[in-house]
Amino acid sequence: MSARQPPTIATLAIEHLREALGIGTDRPRLSWTVTTDIPAWRQTAYELDATGDDGRPRGATERIASEQSVLVPWPFAPLASRERVSVCVRVWGEDGSASAWSETTPVEAGLLHADDWAARFVTPDWDERSSPGPLPLLRREFDVRPGLTRARLYLTALGVYEAEINGVVVGDHVLAPGWTSYDHRLRYQTHDVTDLLRPGRNAIGAMLGAGWFRGRLGFNGGRRDIYGDHLALLAQLAIDYADGATDLLLTDESWRAAPGPALASDLYDGETHDARRDRPGWSMAGYDDRDWSGVRLLDRDLTTLVAPTGPPVRRIEEVVPVAVTISPTRRTIVDFGQNLVGRVRLSVRGEAGTTVTLRHAEVLEDGELCTRPLRTAKATDRYTLRGGGEIEVWEPRFTFHGFRYVEVEGWPGELRPGDLVAVVCHSDLERTGWFECSDPLLNQFHENVVWSMRGNVLDVPTDCPQRDERLGWTGDIQVFAPTASFLYDVAGFLWSWLRDLAAEQDEDGIVPFVVPNPLAGPLTPAAAWGDAAVVVPWVLYERTGDAQVLADQFESMRAWVDCLAARAGERRLWDEGFQFGDWLDPAAPPDQPAAARADPGLVATAYFAHSAELVGRAAEVLGRRDEETRYLALAGEVRQAFTRAYGEQDGGLVNDAPTAYALAVRFGLLPDDAARRAAGARLAALTRADGYHIGTGFVGTPLICDALCDTGEVEAAFRLLTERTCPSWLYPVTMGATTIWERWDSLRPDGTVNPGEMTSFNHYALGAVADWLHRVVGGLAPAAPGYRRLEIRPRIGGSLTSARARHRTPYG
């Protein structure tokens, strides 16, 4: 019999980060996972050790008796700005045997204080406030002395940037610094550039683009220059030497600027690049910049600078075309076989001045590129060749598109499939969850959910990635957060977004419809959308075990519920004012997406009760007893008001709609078990009467299968899940969908596109039922925060014969 594998530390992680370079806290928490084949092995103690960058001991703990291995508090002295420490851990089991020490994990602090920044923002010394012109290049030369040991580049921009040192692009981030509530929080990035420097003369440069800062945002034409009317760069290069000295290279008035070869760049409209205007060697030492302009300082509050809490946007995957066809109107169309988000990299050879145009869209209609769903977004990239006989390779830098199809115009010679490659871009989240079952259509549906999530986590959780919107709609992520947190590690990503939500919340507690909020006008509260302030932090706590997110967001959570209480008054009913309601109910007309069967007042009051309950439970976790008592009592009052206003004696509801019953069951709004069973029976009856077609919109869709199963109507849930005709979850799959659609019938059975103004083919909200697939069909649910304990209880029904779920929890 082979010997058992002793406990081994598999991973040692810092906060919610895979790379702890330039972290923004001086006391980062530590997490580790253990692998062993010893049955029922449990950690009983741990020991931590830290070493400084100079190899000297930085700190060590004694053996600490504890089962804790997730988000363990930093036990050493706080980190100083720029300090680098290597940490390792070992653990003991119940039998007293110890693991070996783990491999060391480096932890390096960024610039933790505003006064650590000696650099200042610089902007080209020309007038940018007219119509957008060529994207600016900025550069500076500098000397490096012998004895270099370490170099770090700290930088950000008002706009988006790509930096180079000695002709080499710095890092692999896309659209840095990303999108935050810029007036409150602006991320900076930290890069290890030691290997890019050499003794002697060096050069650094950066290209700037409009991005979210100056680019067009919002529908109905949108607005530009929402956050400011000048692009600017902030860079601080710290060069450390063996003698202990540090040189700083800063953005200041010594930098130079010139227009670059990118003539225009916009997130919605695309990028135009004229390679004849390229400036070879512009980021290398010795380049002649005498005809370049100067720069000037731009005043900006440096206290808004923050380090990232989640991963950056990166190029994640490349997709090659599956077909190149000629449309009925003789246009060349490239099909990548997958609706995705990113841009196209081309490889082309031709005469100077030849312009290749790429137009992007998600679907075809009558064999032609269908751009109507994009509304005013042009989604068009143009590249003008420099010529010379060599193959020219180009990929846009500062735009992205949602597309499966690309129409190509002006290609010199024959277009071959290998000439174009789709580059998938999104936040580089770590995959943590998988699901598959015996139904191939359901497997494709789940894959569509994954692709839709990937397309809508490009730095913020968006509604859609293709039209003139691409905004952080609160309602979408509120319903999708449980699914997202199973499929990927979204803790740091969503925590950053929640901080922006709190920053954008007004003094009355009202949450914007979108975060960050570029929309003009006063804020209006809306149920299910504003409730993201409460639901998303709770989901993160439930799925990661991180109570700090509740502590950080508690005032925001409480402010939202207090806002609702003030509006509902003593009646405890929120039944007045604007509501999105059960958005995009399949029964709603194409031009009236809010015309749902569920009463908007019922939906709003149900969410009022739910959020009050969650705030009370969050207060309990945080040990805030007065708030716990207050908000749990408030939730009880709202539940009673709900029953009085909407309940009937036989257990039915005045509003006889599927979403109404799903909310009542899942949010615990009914007075007793008999009423719950009656509500479930009525929900099942409505489902059967609809021919097992889905009858819910954004609000009811994530809840309906759970509500049926909770009340014993399991077969109805599975019949609903596996229905294939419209409207249903599987209907889009039968129509060739590779992502989740915004509408149940975004593409109609005859192949025509839904005439509604909102017809996205990449919208994850209606895919939120995947959380039920993971927890109920796959049988993996958290029984304690962070999956410290698991509930393993798979349920199979309908035509399914097997299912499998896998999830990498914080514990492994």
N, C-alpha and C positions, 0 to 999 in steps of 0.2 A: 504494500500500500504506500503510495507516494506521500511525502511529507507535505503538511499544510504550508501554504504560502504565508509568511509572516506579514503583519500589517505594513503597508508601504504608503507613503504620502504621494498621491498621484498628482495633485495640483496644489499650489499655494498662490492665492489671488489677492489682489489689493482692491478694496472697495468693490465696485461693480465694473472693474476695468480688466482687460486682458493685458494692457501695456501701461505700466505705472510710471510713465515718463511725463514730468511736468504736472503732477497732480496738484489740486487746489486746496488741500487740507494738510495741516501739520500733524494730525493724528489719524492717519488712515487705518481703517479696520481691515482685519485679516481673515481670510477664509481658506480652508483646506478640505480636501476630500481624501479618503483612505480606501485603498483596495486590499482585499484579503479574501481567501477562500475558507476562513475559519467560520463555521456556522454561528449565527447570532452574535458575532463579535461586536462589542461596543467600546467606544473610547471612554476611559475613566479619568485621564489626565493628559496634560500637554506641557511642553516646554518650548519657549521661543528664544531665539538668539539673533542678535543683529551685529553687523560689522560695518564700519565706515568705509568710505571709498578709498581711504588710505590703508585699509587692511587691519586697522586697529579695532578692538572690541568697542561696539557702540552701546551695548546693553544686553542683558540676559535676564530671564525670569528664573525663578525656581520651578520645580515641578508643581504645576497648578492642578488641583483636583477639580475636574470639570468635564462634562460631556460636550461643552460648547465647541463648535468648530466652524461656525458660520458668523461672519461679521464680528469677530472677536475684537474688543477694544485694543487700541495701540498701547502696549505696556511700557514703552520706552519714553525718554524725554522727547518733547515735540520736535519735529523737523524744522530746520531753518530753511529759508528760501534757497533754492538751488542745491540743497543738501541731498546726497545720494547715499543710501543705506542698502545693504543686502541682508535679507531676513531668511531664516530657516526655522523649521519646526520638527519636533518629534512627539510621538504620542504613546500612551500606554493603554492596554486593554484590561479587561477584568481579571485576566490571569496574571497580571503584573508584568508581562513581557513588554518591552519597548520596541518601537519601530526604529529603523535607522533614521538619521537626520535627513530631512528633505534636501533636494537641491536648493540653492539659494535663489531667491527672487529679488531683483533689484526694485527699489522704490526711490523715486527722485522727485523732489518738490519742484514746483514751478516758481514763479514770482508771486509770493503769497500776499504782498502788501503793495498798495498803490505807489508808495515811495520807492519801491524797488525799480520802478521804471524811470530810467533817465532819458529814454527816447521820447520823441514827440511825433504826432501825426504830421505827415507831409503830403501835399497835394501839388500837382503840376501848376506851374505859374502861368496858367492861361485860363480863359473864361470857359468853364464847362457848362454853364447854366443854360445855354441854348440847346438846340436839338442834339441828341447824342452823336458824338463823332467817333473817330478812331480810338481804340482803347489805349490808354497810356502805358508806356514802359518807364520804369524808374531804375536807376543804377547808381552804384558807388564803388570805387576801388579802395583797397586798403592793404596794409602790410601785415604779415604774420611772422613773428620772430621764431627762431629755433627753440625747440623744447616744448612744443605744443603737446598737451596731454588730454585736453577735452575742449569741445566747442559746442555751445548750445545756441540755437536761434529761436528767439521768442518773437512771434509776430502775429499780426492780425490786420484787418483792413476795414475801412468803410466802403463796402462793396464786396467783391470776391477777388481772390488773388491766386497767382501761381508764382512761386519764387524760384530763382536759379542761383547757384553759386558755381563760378568757373564753368559755365555752360551746361551744368547738370541740374535737372529739376530737383528741388528739395522735397523729399517725402513723396507720398503717393495719395495725398488727400485730393478730393474733388470738391470744387465750389466752397473751399474754405474762406472764411471761418464759419460758414453755415448761417442759418437763420435763427435769430433769437429776437426777443423784444429789445431792439437795439438801444432804446433810450434808457433801459434799465439794466441790461446785461449784454455784453459783447464778449464772445469767446476769443481767447488767444490760443495759439498752438505752440508747442515746444518740439523742436527737432534736434536730433543729434546729428551735427554736421561735421564732426571731427574728421571723418574720412574725405570730406570734400575740400578741405583746406590744405595748403602746402606752404612751406616756408617761402617768403618773398611776397611778390605782388599777387593779389587775389581780387576778385570782383564779385559783387552780389547784385542781383536785379530782381525785379518783380513786374509782372503784368497785372493790371487791375481791370475788373469788369463790373458792370452795374449790379448784377445779381439781384438780391431782394432789396438791397439798400436804396438803389436809385432806379431799378427797373420797374416795368409796369406790373402792378399787382391788382387783382380784383376783376370782377366781371363788369359787364356793361361798358367796356372800354378801359376800365381800371384807371389807376392814377400812377404817375411817376414821381420820383423824388420824395417819397413819403417820409423817409428818415433823414434826408439831407440832399443837398444839390452839388456836392463835391465828392469825388472818389479820393481816398487817402490811404496811406500805408503807415503802419507802426511796426518798426523792427528794431530788435535789440540783440546783437550778436555778442555773446560772452565767450572770450577765448582764454582758457586757463593754461598756465605754463608750469613746468616742473619746478621752477623757483618759487611757486606760490603766488605769483602775480596774475592778475586778470586784466585783459584789455577789453574795452567795450567799443563796438561799432554801433552807432545809433542812427536812426533816421533823424536828420536835421537839415539845415539849409544848404549843406554841402552836396546834397544829392542832385542828380540831373534827371530830366524827363524829356520824352519825345513821343509823338504818336506812333503806335505800332501798326502791324499789318492787319489786325482785326478791325474792320471798318465799323462793325456794329455787332452788338451781342445783347440778347434779351432772353429771359427764361421762357417766355411765351412764344416769341416770334422767331427765335433761332439766331444763328451767328453767320456773319459774312466775313470772309478772310481773303485778302488779295496777296498771294505769295510773292508777287512782284515787289511788294513793299517790305518783304522780310529784311531784317537787319542782322545778317550773320555775325556772330561773335559779340552781340550786344551785352551779354552777361559775363564776358571774359576780360581779363586784364589786358590792357594795351589797346582796347577798342577806342577809336577816335570819336569822342562825343562832343567835339567843339561846337557842332551846330545844334546841340540839344539845348533845351531851355532849363531854367532853374526851377526850383520848387519853393514853396512857402509853407510855413507852419500853419496848422489848423488846430484851433483850440478844441479840446474834447476832454470830458471828465474821465480820468483814468480809473476812478473808483468803480466804474461799471465793468471793468475787465475781469473776466472769470475764466478759470481753467475748465476744460471739458469734463463732463461726468460720464460720457458715453463715447462710443467709437465714432470716427469721422466717416464721411461719405468716401467710398472708394470705388474703383473699377472692380467689380466682383466676378464677372463672367463674360465670356465672349460667345456669341451665337452667330452661326454662319447661315446664309440663306438656304432655304429648301427649294426655291423655285425663282426663276426670272421669266416673266411673261410679258406679252404685249396686249394691252387693253383694247377694247373695241374702238377707241379713238386713237389707237396707235401710240399709246404712251407706254414707256417701259416701267414695269412694276416689279419690285423685289419683295418676295415673301420670306420672312424669317421664321415662320411657322409657330411663333410664340408672341403673344402680346407682352411687351416688356417696357422697361423704362431705362433710358440712357441716351446714347447717341450713336452715330455711325462713324466708323473710321474707314476712310477710303484710301486706296492705293491706285494712283493714276499716272499715266504718262501722256503728254500731249504738248501742243504748241503753247507758247506764252500768250496769255490773254484769254485762253479758253476758260469758260465758266461752267462748272458743274453745279447743278441745283438739285437738292434733295428735299422732297416734301414728305412729311410723315403723317400717318393716320393709323387708326386701330382696325378699321374694317374697310371692306370694299362694298360698293353697291352697284349693281348692274355691271360688274367687272371693272369699275373705275374706283379710284381713291375717293373715299367718302370723308370729306373734311367738315361737313356741317356740324357734327358733334363737337368740333373744336371751338365753335363760335368764332370769336375774333382772334384767337391764337393762330398765327401763321405757320408755326412749326416748320420753318423752312431754313435750311442751311445752304450757303453758297461758298464755293471755293474757286478762286481764279488761279490758274496755273502760272508758275514762273517760267516754265519751259526749260529747255536745255538738254532734253533727251533722257534725263534720269527719272526713275519712278519717284513720285512725290506722295508722301504719306501724311494725311491730315485727319485730325479729330477735333471737333469743337471743344473749347475749354470751359466756357461759361454759360452753357445752356443745357437743357435736357428735354426729352420728348417722351410721350407715351405712344407706342406704335407697335404694330406688327408688319405693316407694309410701308415701303418707301418708293415714291415715284421719282425716277431719275431722268433729268433733262440735261442735254449738252455733253453727254459722255463722249470723249473722243475714241472712236473705234468701237470694237465689240466689248460689251460689258460681260464679264465672266463672274460667276457666283463668288469666287474668292477675292474679287476686287473690293467688296464691301463686307464689313464685319460689324455686327451690332455689339456695342459695349454696354453691358448692364451695370448701372450705377445705383447704389443706395447705401444707407448707413451700414457699416460693416458689423452687423449684429451676429452673434454666435448662435447657430442653430441648436435648439434644445429639445424639440419635439417632433415626433413622426407618428403617422397613422396609416394603416392599410386594412382592407377587408376583402371579402370574397366578391364584391360587386365592382367590376371595372369602371363603371360610370361614376360610382361614388368615390373611387380612388382618384379619378380624374378631377372630380369636383374638389376633393381635398387639395390636390395639386394646384388647382386654380386659386384656392384660398391662399396658399403659400405664395404664389406668384403675385397675387393682388396685394398681399402684405408687403412683399419685396418692393413693389412699385410705388408704395405709399409710405415708405419710411425713409425718404430722402431728406434726412436731417430733422424733419418734423413729421408727425403723423397726419397725413393729408387725406382729403376726400378722394381726390383723383389726380392723376399725373399728366394730363394731356391738354386740357382746354384752358381757357383764360380764367383759371380759378386756382387749383393746386394749393388750397389753403388748409390750415390746421383746424378743420371743423371739429368742434368739441363733441357733438353727438355721435359722430362716426367712431371715434376712438373710445368713447364711453361704452358703446355696445360691443366693441371688438377687443377691448383690453384683455379679457380672459383668454381669448383665442391667441392673441399676440404673445401673451406671456407664457403660453405653453410652447408655441412654435419656436420662439427666439428669446434670448436673454435681452429683454427690453428695459431692465431696471434703470440703468444710467440714462438711456435714451429718453424714457418717459419722465424720469425725475427732472431732467433739464426742462422738458416741456411744461411740467407742472409748475416749476418756478416762474416761468414766463406767464402761465395762467394766473398765478397769484399776483404777479406784478401788474398785469393788465386789468385785474378785477377792480371795479370802482369802489368808492367809499361806502356805497350802499350794499356792497357784496355782490353786485351783478357781474356775471361772467360773460365775456364777449362770446359771440357765436363762433368766432375763429381765434386761434392763438398760434403765433403772434397775430395781433389785430391791425391790419392795414385799412380796414373799412372805415369810412367816414360816418359821422352821426352818433347820436347818443346810444348808450347800451340799453338793451331790452332783455329781461330774463325770459328764458324758454326752457321748459321741462325737458329732461333727457339730454339736452345740450349743456346747459349750465351745471347739471348734476355731475358732469365729468369732474368738477372740482372735488367731489366727495367720492365717487365710485372708483375713479382711476387710482387714487392713493390707496384705497382699501384693497383693490385687486392686487396692487404691487405688494402690499403687506401680506396678504393672504398667500401669494405665490412665491415670495422671496423670504418672508419672515423678517423683513427689515422694518422695525418699528420707527426708525428715524424718519422715514418718509411721512409717517403720520404726524410725528412731532413737528417736522418742518412745514407741513401743509395744514396743520390743525386750524390755524386762524383763518385760512382761506376756506376750509371746509365749513367751519362754524359760521363764517360771514355769509356764505351762500344760503344755508338753512335759515339763518336769522332774516335774511332778505325775503325768503318765502313765507316765513311766519308773519312778517309785517304785511305782506300782500294778502295773505289768506285771512288775517284778522282772527277774531274770536270764533268765527265759523269753522276755521281750520280747513277750509276748502279753497283751493287755488283754481278757480273756474272763470277768471276774467283775464282779459288782455290777450296779446298775440301768443300763439303757440305753433310750433311745427307739427305737433301731434305725432300720430303714427305715420310718419313721412313715407310717401311712395307706397301706400297700400295698393295692391294690384287692382283694386276696384276704382282707384282715383283716375280721373281723366288725365290725359297726357299733359295738359296745360294747367292742371290744378293738383299738384303733388301733395298738398296738405289735406285734400278732401277725403279723409279716411273714414271708415266705419266706426272706429273707436272715438268716443267723445273726447275732445282735447282737454276738457276740464277733468275728466276721469283720469286721463293719462298724467296730467300735471299733479293732481292730488296724490295719485299712487306714488309718483317719484318723490313728492314732498315727504310722505311717510317713510319711504325707503331711505332717503338721504338723512333724515332725522335719526333713524335707527342706526345707520352706519356711523354718524358723528358720535352718538352715544357709546357705541361699541369701541370706537377709536379712543374716546376719553377713558374708557375702562382700561384699554391696553396701556395708556399713558399714565394711569394712576390719577386722573383728574376726576375725582369722585363727584364734585358738585356738577360739573358739566355732564358726566355720565347720567346722573339722576335727572337732570333737566331735559336732556335731549331724548332719553328713552321715554320719559313721560310725555314729551311733545309728540313723539312717534305714536304713542298709544292714543293720544287725543285725535291725531289725524286719521288713524285707522278707524276709530269710532265714527268720526265724521264721514269717512268714506262709506262705511256700512249704512249709515243713516241716509246718505244722499243717493247711493247707487245700488244698494242691496235690496233684494226681494225675499219674502218669507220662505220661498221654496229653494233658496240657495242660488237663484239666478241673479242676474244683474239687469238693471234698467236699460243699460247699453249692451244689447245682445250681439257683441262683436268678439271675434277670437282674441284680439289683443287685450280687450277688457278682462276676459277670463284669465288669460295668461299672466297679466299683471297682478290680478287679485290673488291667484294661487302662489306665484313665485315671490311676491313681496309680503306675503302673510297678512293680507288685508281682510280676510274673512273671519267671522267670529268663532267658528269651531270646525271640527273635523267633518261633521255632516255637511256643512256649507261648502267646505273644500271639495268633498267628493261630488256634491251636486254640481259645483262649478266645473269640475273636471269632466263629468258626464256630459254637461251641456257643450263644453268645448269640443269633446269628441264627436258629439252629434253634429255640430256645425262643420267640423272637419269632414265627416262622412257626407254631409249634405252638399259640400263643395266638391265632391268627387275626389277627396284627398289632395286637392290643389291648395297651395298656400294662400292664406287670406290675411296676411299681416304685412306691415311695413317695417321701417327701421327699428321701431320700439318693440313690437311683438315678436319679430322673427327670432331673436336670440333666446326667447323664453318659452316658445310654444311647445317644443318637444319635451323640455323639462317639466312644464306644467302638466302635460298629458301623463308622463311617466310618474310624476309625484302623486297623481290621483288614480293610479292603477290602469290608465288607458294606454298601455305600452304598445299594443298592436297598432293603434291609431297613429302613434308617433312614428313608427317604422313605415307604415303605409304612406304617411305624409312625406317622410324623408325620401322614399324611393320612387315617388311619382315622377313620371318622365314628360308629361305634357304640360303646356303652359297654363297657369304659372306654377312653377315648381323649382326646386333647387337643381334638379337634373336636366330640365329643359334646355338651359344654355349649353350644357355639355353635349346634348344631342345635336345642337346647332354648330358644334365645332369650337365653342368657347375655350379659351385657355386662361382666362381670368374671370373674376366675379363681376357681374354687370351691376350698374346702378339701378336699373329697373328690371323687373322680372321678365319683361319683354323688350329689352333694348333692341334686340333684333327679332323681328316678327317671323312667324313660320314661313311666310312667302319670301323671306330674305331681305325685306325692306327694313330700313332703320326707323325706329320709333320716332314720330314727328315731334315729340316733346323737346323743349329747350334743353332739358337736362337728360342727356343720353350718353353717359360714360360707359365704356366697356372695361373699366378697371376701377372698381369701387368695392372695398372689402366689407362694407357694413352687412350686406345680406349673406355674407359667408360666416357671420358670427355663430351660426349653429355648429360650426366645427368644434367649439368648446364642448358642446354636448357629445359630439362624436368622441372626443378625447376622454371625457370624464365617465360617460355612461356606456357608450358602445365599446370603447377601448378599455374602460374600467379603471382609469388612473385619475384619482381626485385627491387633493390635499385634505387630510383629516386634521392637520395642525398647520399653522403658518409656516411657509417655506417647505412644505412636504416633510416636516420633521416626523410626522406620521402620515401614512398613506391609507386611503380607502381603495381597496382593490376589489371591484365588484362589477365585472363586465356584464352587459345585458345584450342579448341577441334577439332579434325579432324579424318579422316580415320574411323576406327572401334571403336574408343574410345567413350564411353558414359559418363564417369565421370573421374575426377582427383582431387586430393587434395594435397596441399603442406603446410608444416608448418615449420616456422623458428624462432628460438629465436635470435632476433637481439640484438645489444648492448643496445637498449632501452627497450627490453622485447619481 
